[in-house]
Amino acid sequence: VFPSSAFSFFCQTLLLRVFHEVEQAYAVWPMPQQMSQSTDRYPINPQLLAFSYARDSAAQSGCSVLDAAFERYFNLIFPDFVGLSNIWSEPKPFTVSVKVKNGECDGFPDEGSNESYNLSVSAGQAVLKAESVWGALRGLESFSQLVYQDDYNLYFVNKTEIEDFPRFQFRGLLLDTSRHYLPMPAILKTLDAMAYSKFNVFHWHIVDDPSFPYQSRNYPDLSSKGAFHPMTHIYTQSDVKRVIYHARLRGIRVVPEFDSPGHTQSWGKGQPDLLTSCYKGKVPSGTFGPVNPTLSSTYQFLNGLFKEVTSVFPDSYLHLGGDEVDFTCWRSNPNVQAFMAKMGFGSDYTKLESYYMENIVNITAALNKTSIVWQDVFDYRERIPMDTVLEIWKGVPADYRAELGRITLAGYRVLLSAPWYINHISYGQDWRNAYTVQPQNFSGTEQQKKLVIGGEVCMWGEYVDATNLTPRLWPRASAAAERLWSDEEKTSSVDKAFPRLEDFRCTLIRRGIQAEPLFVGHCKHEYSGL
Amino acid sequence: AALLGSSAPGWIKKQALAPLTVSSVNTASDEVALWPLPQKFQTSVDAFRLSSASFQIVHAKESTAGPSCSLLQNAFRRYYSYIFGNGRKHGKNLENVFDADLAELQVQITSADPECDGYPSLKSDESYQLEVNQPTAVLKAASVWGALRGLETFSQLVYEDDYGGQNINKTSISDFPRFAHRGILLDSSRHYLPLKVILANLEAMAMNKFNVFHWHIVDDQSFPFQSRTFPDLSHKGAYHPYTHVYTPADVKMVIEFARMRGIRVLAEFDSPGHTFSWGKGQTGLLTPCFSGSSPSGTFGPVNPILNSTYDFMTRFFKEVSTVFPDAYIHLGGDEVDFSCWKSNPDIQKFMDQQGFGQDYRKLESYYIQRLLDIVSTTNKGYMVWQEVFDNGVKLKGDTVVEVWMNNNVDKELQNVTGSGFTAILSAPWYLDYISYGQDWKKYYTVEPLNFEGTAEQKKLVIGGEACLWGEYVDATNLTPRLWPRASAVGERLWSDENVKDVGSAYDRLVKHRCRMVRRGIPAEPLYIGFCPHEYSGN
C-alpha cells in the first residue's frame, strides 16, 4: 500500500509549515468558562478516532446516553465520512476518553443536574471528565466544535484545556405548537440544534387558544375536537414519548405548558362546561371566555388532566401559564358574579384569578411537581408556594429589571424571557439585542441575583410554522444561549462575538440546521435544501 | 355577486361575464382560491370529477402547437402532477354527487406561430380564455405564454374533496395581465444562492404568474458569474472559485428552466458602483483611491477615465448579450459614491479637461453614456436604476427606468413617464425589509398608478418588481421570506386594479400559500392556522 507513515509524516510537516496561517482560535459556542489553546495541532484520522470510557469512569459501555452520544458526535465531527481511508491523513489513533463520576445513565436531566466538565486535548487524545453524563454531553459538544478541517479536508484539533460549567441552570427554548402545528421532524431537529448551543430545557407550549394537539389518554376529545385536525395535527402519546426520549439523550428537559385559565379556547371544544359562558345582557352570547373557576367540575377535570400530564412528562416542573386573562367574560356571567359575592372578592377579578391559580398550583404541588407560571400570577399577589418559579415575559429592560427585583425580593425563583421573544423579527442584526441582555443587572442583593435561575428564548407561533421556524430560530437563539451559559464579562463584546457566531452558524449548516446568515458572506458548505 | 346555480343551456350567454366575482356560497368552490385573481371569472356550483387514471391535458385539434412543442409537453406533465400529486392514488368516490367526469383539458394555441421554441419577451401575449365544461375543458391562448398562465389557473381551479378526489367546477375565465413586467429580484452576490434555490423560486414565480427573474448576479461582495472571456472575474471575485460560481451551464439551465415557465431572465451587471468584486479579477478596472497624494490601497467605482475600461466593458457585454437571450440587460447605475473619484488626482485632471468642474454626477453620466453606447451595439435594450435618469444621462427611447427610492415615488414616476420613458416600480416592494406581522398587506395595497399624470404617462408604467436583496438572505431563509409576501405583489401586478380588498385577499392567499406548500415551496404562514398538508421538507 502506498502511504507509509514516514511519507504521511512528511506531508504533515509540509502542511504545517506552509499553511500555518490557517491557525486561529477554534472557537466554541457558547464560550466555555475557562479555555486555553495553543497553536499545536494534532491530526485526527476518522478511521482511527475512538470514543471510550475511562477505566475509572462510573459509566461504562452500555450507558445509553453516552453510547448514543458517541455515535452522534462521530457523525457530527466527520460530516462527510464515507468509511474510506484518506491516504494523506495521519495513521495515528486518537482517543476521546470519557470519565463520569456518577454512573446514572437511565435517568432524566433535571434542575439539579450537574453539567460541568473538564476537557483536555493533547497529542493523540482528549480526556473528558464530568460529574454526570449530562456534563459529559456538554463536553462532547465542545470537543466536536474544536475539530476542524484544513484546506485539504484533513481533520485537526488544537491543544486545548477547558474547564466549563453553565452560568445558569435553566436555559430554555419555547416552541408553540398551538398557533401552528409543528410536525415531529421540526421539533426533533430543534432539539438537535438546542444541544449544539447547550440549551437544556424544551418549554413545550403545547396547547393554546387556536388548537389542542396534545392527545390525552383520559380526555381524547380535547384533541379530537380541539386540534386543527384530529388525525394529522396531533401529538400522540408515542410522539410525546419520542420527543422526551430524543431530548433526554441530549440532556434536555421537556417542560410542558398547559396554560390556563386564559388561552384555553381550544380546550372548550372537547370539554363541555370547562369554559365560562359569556353573557350578553341576561342571556348567554354563545361565546366562551377563560376556564370557569367557580365549578368544582373544573378542578376535577384539571386534577385528572394534570395527573395524566405529570405521569407522561417526567420533568419535575410543570408550566401552568396564568397569563393574559381577560376578565370581561367573567364579569358578564351572573354565576361568576354570584361566586365573587359569596367569596367576598367584591369586583376585583384578579382575586378570582388568584383563587383559580392557587387551586391549580396546589393540585400540581400535590402531584409533587414544581409549578412555573408567567409573571402575571405574581403581579396579582397570589398566595403561591415559595418553590413556584415565575417567568418574566413583559416589558422593556427597565420594566423587566424592576420585576426581577420585586420577584426575587419576595424570595421567588425567576426565569427571564422578556428580552428573548425572538418571534419578533426586524431588519438587520437583531441577534445583538439578544446577546447584550444582562439577566442579573437589577438592583438587589447577591442572594436575590441567585434566584435568577435562567432564561428562555420564546418562539411564539403566530407567524411561524415548519416552513420558517428553523432559520428564524438559528442562530438568533444561539446569541441568548451564550448569554445563559457563558461568563458575562468574557462575553461582553458583541463585536467579538460576531465572527465566532458566523463560524458557528456555518457549523450549524454543516450539521443540517438551516441557520440564517448574520450578514453578507458565505459558508464553505452552503445549505443545500430549500 | 353573480353566482350561477343552474347549468341551463346558454349558460354563458345568459350571464354577461361579470368581472371579479368569486362564488362563495357553495362549500366546494370555497376550496378554490385563485391567485392572482383573473380579470374575468365566472363559476357555477356544477362540479365535475377528474380521474387521475384517465384525465388528460392534450393539444386541441385546431391548435397550432402539437406534441413537438416540448414547452407545452413539459407544462402538461408539470400541471398534471400538481393536480394529482406525484403518483398519489385515491379510491373511487362512492357518493355520486357529480354530473360527470371532466375527461380532458384541450389546449389550443391560436397564433400561426405558437412560439414553442422562443423566449418570452416584454411584448409576449399572456392572455388566455378558459372554459371548463363537461366533458372537455378548453384553454385558448394566442401563444404558449398565455397557455402557461391558463394552465396555472386551471390547476388552481381543481380542489380536493373530503374523499381525496379531485374536482373542478364549471367555470369561464377570460384573463390577461394588467402589467407586462412582473418581476422578482434575487441577489446572488451578497450571498451565493445554490442553483436549487433559484430553480425552486422560478417554480414559485410561475405559480404566482410572475414573468421576469431579475438576476442581480454580481455586486461588491462577490462575482459568481463565470465569464468565458474573463474567467478571472469569478475565479478571483467569487466567494469560492468552484463551489460559489454559476458556470455557463448553470446559467443556461436557469434560462431554460425559466423559459419553460414563461419567465424572462433579466441579468443585471451593475456599474460603475457596486463593483468591488470585479476589481479582484480585472486589474486596473477600479479607481485607485488616494489618501493625500498617495494611493491608499483601496479601490472605488469603475475608473471612468481609461480607455481600457471601455475596451473591457465592450468585450464583457458582448459576451453577456449572447449568454442572456432577453432583449434587455440591466446596467444598474445606482448608489455611486464619489469620494474615491474625488480623491484621485488623475480623475480630477480629467474632470478639468472635460469641463465638469466639481460635478461628479457629470462624470458618472459620462461613464454611463459610454456604457450605454457600448451596450447599444449589442442590439440590446437596457434597464437602469432611477439615478441614471435623475442625473440626466441621455437615454435611448426604449430604456426602462426602475424606480427604487422610496421617497417621492409618485414624483419620480411622474418625471420618468413625463419624459417619455417606460418605468417599473420596485420602491414599495423591497421585501428584504422584514417586520413583525402581516406586512404583505402593505405590499398588496400599493397602487402603482396613483401618481399624477396623463393616461399616456400611466401606460408607460409597465410593471414592477419585488426585490429580495441578499444582505440577510441565503438558501436557508430565502424561500419562506419571499413567499407568500411576493404573492401580494404578484396579484397587484396581474389583477385588475379594483381587486384590492385585503380581507378577501387574505382568505385566498391563505389557501394559495397552502397550495404552494403542497407543491413543495416552503411558503411561510400569514397568521395562525394550518394547512391540510403541512410542509415536511425538513
Interface residues (C-beta under 8 A of the other chain):
Chain A: R179 H180 Y181 P183 P185 A186 K189 P210 S211 F228 H229 T232 H233 N423 H424 I425 S426 Y427 G428 G461 E462 Y463 V464 D465 A466 T467 N468 T470 P471 R472 I509 G512 Q514 A515 E516 P517 L518 F519 V520 G521 H522 K524 E526 Y527 S528 G529 L530
Chain B: R190 H191 Y192 P194 K196 V197 A200 Q221 S222 Y239 H240 T243 H244 D432 Y433 I434 S435 Y436 G437 Q438 G470 E471 Y472 V473 D474 A475 T476 N477 T479 P480 R481 V517 G520 I521 P522 A523 E524 P525 L526 Y527 I528 G529 F530 P532 E534 Y535 S536 G537 N538
